[in-house]
Amino acid sequence: MPKLPTDKLILVRSFKERTRLSFLCSGFAAFMGFMITEMEKWKPSGFMEHFVHAVGVDIFITFGLFSILGLIWGLFAPAWLERALQRGYRKVLTIISVIAIGSVCSIVFYLVFR
């Protein structure tokens, strides 16, 4: 069985895969927009709630931007986006992992202390 390189980012190239990616990212971007509007309705009262609110809004904005970039990749596959991802995909994966953990924690905090 051939060994896949671990230091190279593999991007989807076929039309079918990019179409699926664009549908997924458009739905995800819409959900992030909905979550941002719902977070803006929340009126925090204490310091910790203000902190969680600010972090939550930043997280949803970041995920929304990543999903918009995924939508752009799915529709057009621009070379500038591919070059940027090839150069810094490990940093991007680390950022996405930290944001994912933070978003789960903020959603749990929001649901518990609502």
C-alpha positions, 0 to 999 in steps of 0.5 A, a space after each residue: 500500500 503506498 504511503 501518503 506524504 504527511 507534509 503535503 496538503 491534498 486539495 480536492 480537484 474534481 468538479 464533483 468534489 468541489 461542488 460538494 465542498 461549495 454546498 457544504 461551505 455555503 450551508 456552514 457559512 449560513 449557519 455561522 451567520 445565524 449563530 453570530 446574529 443569535 450571539 448578538 441578541 445575548 446580553 451578557 451581564 458579568 465579566 465572564 459572560 462578556 469574555 465568553 460572548 466576545 470569544 464566541 462571536 470571534 470564533 463564529 466569525 472566523 469559522 464563517 470566514 474559513 467557510 467562505 474561503 472554502 466556498 471560493 475554493 469550491 467554486 473557482 479554485 483560485 491559484 492564490 488560495 491554493 498557494 496560501 494553503 500549501 504554504 501554511 496549512 499546518 498553521 491553519 489546521 492548528 488554528 482550526 483545532 483551537 477554534 473548534 475546541 473554543 467554540 465547543 466550550 463557548 457553546 456549552 457555556 452558553 447553554 449551561 449559563 443561559 
